[in-house]
Amino acid sequence: MTSSPLLKNIRVLDLTNVLSGPFCGYQMALLGADVIKVESPEGGDLARQLGADAGLNRDYLGASFLAQNGGKRSIELNLKKPEDVETFKSLVQTADVVLENFRPGVMDRLGLGYEALKAIKGDIVYCAISGFGKDGPLSGAPAYDQIIQGLSGLMSITGDSESAPLRVGYPLCDTLGGMTAAFAICAALVRRAHSGEGAFVDVSMLDSTLVSMGWIVSNLLIAGQQPTPMGNENFTAAPSGTFTTGDGPINIAANKQQQFEMLCDIIGAPELKSDPRFAERETRKRNRFALKGLIEQQLAGSNAATWEKKFNDAGIPAGQVLSMAQALSQPQVQHRNLFAQVPFAHSGRSELPLARSGFQVDGYATGPATAPPLRGQHSEEILRELAAVADA
């Protein structure tokens, strides 16, 4: 990381659990914010017990927790106890951001909603992440990622005509909600730097998911086109999608006329260029499956890696379809130094690989300064800091 992290001297009180909120807080920690994870003494973040390693789960360091809590500090507070509420309020006086993902109304019932905290710290940026936002007919409904995937229409367009609806293979809606929250918080901090105003940021996972599907939604609202599940096909162009080669699948995006014509030459089927079914973009889309079959006949003569190089060398976007293990071991991923190794003395390990941000700053990859914390690991440290502020 650079010598001056982008969120240096920003303090975030992270009261969140499981995924959307912790992912948001992690993005801020990666940029140098002091993210204090406020956890209940009764187990802390549920993600501490979730993951593929049973030993880590027993130690309340589940892999799901480790994935998005690096660089944070942890304090245990029971916000139903008056003395712990007072400690939390003291922390608010030192904070820039309060982040929570309870159901709407929970923090208000605890006497710690936005208006109450604004009275303590007038310029506080308060971010609430929930499934549906703070108001509306579904505002009080429980929400998990798959529930949002279904209600957003996302599952209805995932898969093909025989397999849809399908869930996306990872918690996409939680992640989109967390990313949206991190973006909104940073924007609110920029405004605060100019005007001194705090903000109440109300993040809906359903809203975040719907706005991420820009082309799909716009085609429906503006052009009246009903989206349909198309599997691995690209509805905007052909040949564009996943194709079978001699040893495995490859994605090809020959979206432009010139790319299509070059592809025909590379695979040894120049006659496809003059076939009236495929000569123009719209006719190719209408006859995409006939074209796909003819292309795959040619692709069967070599392996995916060979075709990938030939197509990319010619300016036709192409890439093999990899397993997760293959994806992580790619030279490109290694070159970008996407995972940081942080000290981690648990379960027979000495280091822990943690994801950095998906961007670099001034040529440097971001990274967590420390491993994810144990439950309450920094309670005494943080309380000493509060005492020092009170005595100053």
Beta strands, then each sheet from edge to edge (+ up, - down):
strand 1: 11-14
strand 2: 34-39
strand 3: 73-76
strand 4: 97-100
strand 5: 125-130
strand 6: 199-204
strand 7: 240-244
strand 8: 249-253
strand 9: 318-320
strand 10: 339-343
strand 11: 351-355
strand 12: 360-361
strand 13: 364-365
sheet 1: 3+ 2+ 1+ 4+ 5+ 6+
sheet 2: 7+ 8- 9+
sheet 3: 10+ 11-
sheet 4: 12+ 13-
end
